[in-house]
Amino acid sequence: QVQLVESGGGLVQAGGSLRLSCAASGSIFRLNFLGWYRQAPGKSRELVATIMSGGSTNYADFGKGRFTISRDNAKNTVYLQMNSLKPEDTAVYYCKMVDIFSKEYWGQGTQVTVSS
C-alpha cells in the first residue's frame, strides 16, 4: 500500500541545481532511516546521502559540499538539494525509507541528466 513518490529530476546544465523530493503515500509507520542512491548506466547503484531520525547525515565523497539531504518527519518526506551539478552526476536517483520496524521502501527512481 505504501508508495514512494519521487519528483524534481530533469535535465540541467553543468553548474545548475536540482531539488529532489520523495514522499511516502499511504499508511506507513514512523520512519527511522532515509536515504538517496543513484545508478548510472553500466554502473552499480551507489549511496548518495543518508539521514537518520535524529538528524545525523552522511554523504558520499562526490556529494560533500554540493549535496544536502533533509527530511520532514511530519510529511514522511526526504529531500536532496543538489548544487554545482556535474555531468558525472547523471544517473537515476532512488530514495529509500526504512520505518522503525525495519521495513524497507524504495522509490521508482527519477532521472537526473546534467549536460556539459
LINWOKA-V112570 format. One line per field, one symbol per residue. phi: phi as a letter, one per 20 degrees, with the letter a starting at -180 (. if undefined). psi: psi as a letter, one per 20 degrees, with the letter a starting at -180 (. if undefined). Layout:
phi=???
psi=???
//
This chain:
phi=.ecdddbofrdcegnecbcecbdednfbfgedccbccbbegmdffcfdacbeffofcbcfgfdfnddcdbbcffdlcccceddlfcgfefaedddcccefdmedccfencfdcdee
psi=hpqooqrirapqqpiaqqoqqoppqrpqrpqgpqrprqoqpjrqpqpgqqprhiiqqpqqhiipihqpqrqnhhjlqqqoporlqqhiiprppqqpqprijjpqqqriqppppoq.
//
